[in-house]
């Protein structure tokens, strides 16, 4: 373990986050990144260097805990976005049905 491990991991994570923030996504994907993808990229930009640090320190238990907790939280975020999307689709369907019923009454 080097005295530079922690500052190096912190600097690498900060640089990754800066690149992710200012990367010209619209040029390459022709739109902004969807929020869940942006969240995942940001978290991976932090957890990649942190995983390397924990590996270098030999703290495999902390590394496993980090990924298990983050994975569970990430799945919940994806599930929440999926449920929000489903709610919007159900509302749109109900509105369409109401409009169709309204035009049939005329």
C-alpha positions in Angstrom: 0.0 0.0 0.0 1.4 3.3 -1.1 0.7 6.7 0.4 -0.3 7.8 -3.0 -3.1 5.2 -3.5 -5.9 7.2 -2.0 -5.0 10.6 -3.7 -4.5 8.8 -7.0 -7.9 7.1 -6.8 -9.5 10.4 -5.8 -7.8 12.2 -8.7 -8.7 9.5 -11.2 -12.4 9.5 -10.1 -12.5 13.3 -10.3 -11.0 13.3 -13.8 -13.4 10.6 -15.0 -16.4 12.7 -13.6 -15.1 15.8 -15.4 -14.8 13.9 -18.7 -18.3 12.4 -18.3 -19.7 15.8 -17.5 -18.2 17.7 -20.4 -18.1 14.9 -23.0 -20.0 16.0 -26.1 -22.6 13.3 -25.9 -24.9 15.0 -28.4 -22.3 14.7 -31.1 -21.8 11.0 -30.6 -25.3 9.8 -29.6 -27.2 12.7 -31.1 -29.0 13.5 -27.9 -28.5 13.8 -24.2 -27.8 10.6 -22.3 -30.9 9.1 -20.7 -30.9 9.9 -17.0 -30.4 6.2 -15.8 -27.4 5.8 -18.3 -25.9 9.1 -17.0 -26.3 8.0 -13.4 -24.7 4.6 -14.1 -21.8 6.2 -15.9 -21.3 8.6 -13.0 -21.4 5.9 -10.4 -19.0 3.7 -12.4 -16.6 6.7 -12.7 -16.4 6.8 -9.0 -16.6 3.1 -8.2 -14.0 2.0 -10.8 -11.1 3.9 -9.0 -12.5 3.0 -5.6 -12.6 -0.7 -6.5 -9.0 -0.5 -7.7 -8.1 1.2 -4.4 -9.9 -1.5 -2.3 -8.2 -4.2 -4.4 -4.8 -2.6 -3.9 -5.5 -2.5 -0.2 -6.6 -6.1 -0.2 -10.0 -5.2 1.3 -12.0 -7.6 -0.8 -14.9 -7.7 1.7 -15.4 -3.9 1.5 -15.1 -4.2 -2.3 -17.8 -6.8 -2.4 -20.0 -4.8 -0.1 -19.6 -1.7 -2.3 -20.7 -3.5 -5.4 -23.6 -5.4 -3.7 -25.0 -2.2 -2.2 -24.5 -0.2 -5.4 -26.0 -3.0 -7.5 -29.1 -3.2 -5.4 -29.6 0.6 -5.4 -28.9 0.7 -9.2 -31.5 -2.0 -9.8 -34.0 0.0 -7.7 -33.4 3.1 -9.8 -33.9 1.2 -13.0 -37.1 -0.3 -11.5 -38.4 3.1 -10.5 -37.8 4.5 -14.0 -39.6 1.4 -15.4 -42.6 1.9 -13.2 -42.7 5.6 -14.0 -42.6 4.7 -17.7 -45.4 2.2 -17.2 -47.5 4.7 -15.3 -47.2 7.2 -18.1 -48.2 4.6 -20.7 -51.2 3.6 -18.6 -52.3 7.2 -18.3 -51.9 7.8 -22.0 -54.0 4.7 -22.8 -56.7 5.8 -20.4 -56.8 9.3 -21.9 -57.0 7.8 -25.4 -59.9 5.6 -24.4 -61.7 8.5 -22.8 -61.3 10.6 -26.0 -62.5 7.7 -28.1 -65.6 7.2 -25.9 -66.2 10.9 -26.0 -66.2 11.0 -29.8 -68.4 8.0 -30.0 -71.1 9.7 -27.9 -71.3 12.6 -30.4 
